[in-house]
Amino acid sequence: MATPGTPPPHRVVVLALDGLLPFELGIPQRIFGKARDTGGRPLYEVVTCSVRPPGPVETDADFSVMVPNGPEALAGADTVVVPASYELGPVHEKGVLTPELAAALAHVRPGTRLVSICTGSYVLAAAGYLDGRPATTHWMHAEHFQRLFPRIEVDADVLFVDDGDVLTSAGVAAGIDLCLHLVRRDHGAAVANEVARRTVVPPHRDGGQAQYIRRPVPEARSSGTTAARAWALGRLHEPIQLRDMAEQESMSVRTFTRRFREEVGVSPGQWLTQQRVEHARHLLESSDLPVDHVARDAGFGTAQSMRQHLQATLGVTPTAYRRTFRSGTGTSG
């Protein structure tokens, strides 16, 4: 129960479908359930429901799970999370909801934030929530997903897609990345980082799921780009040229750029901007440095340059971001 004068926890309802993957079912509880404000109060309430009355739901393992809530729990959700299932039937085969699933989703209020993990995206797509939107799913299913739902802009290379009130993640563990992203978006990097530390996972993974797709190795003796990334992270406040990074691996710029994209999923320039944005966010949240000092320390050079990058990436100015997250608790999204 919320303390008088404080908002109630954000209510996350996880929809458990037959054939679900136990690992993915546990991700929302593990990530959202560990998020606390500075006073130690839970920032989220996580409940699980089924499309049927309370009872057992089959998993893809040799056990079932007892789900305590029926579909009516969806009516009270601020966020609905749909993990993957291996028994989606017509949802996966024809792109249409079963009557049971359609009736359950009818409880979801307009404006509720919708999230899918892995192939849970098929459920959101079949319900029409993804029409005309960007989305992702497990890379192994991306081609089929695009054929089945041609109105969706499918990006198979990213770990997750944030389209405001509808978010989709790539395969399996990318659900952790997406849930941490939501905690970060709702309450700031400090809260998300603490959850990540407790979960013993990185608070932010570089690149996308492109790095996990099996492809022929370009050269048997090719070296990686890890040293260059470590070198750059120690010099974010300095101007860094592509050739400088390539020299750390004794590669030509062309070879380095190709290898970097193969490993990380984005170009060196995109990755460097991502790291600078994350460093700027950390400084805005955890320090009282003037905005122009933050811009220099993060490697943007000027406050105007940093403002443009944060506006493009986060949709807010540095001042607005600091005002929202300086306390480390932020606001519920």
Disulfide bonds with the S-S distance in Angstrom:
none
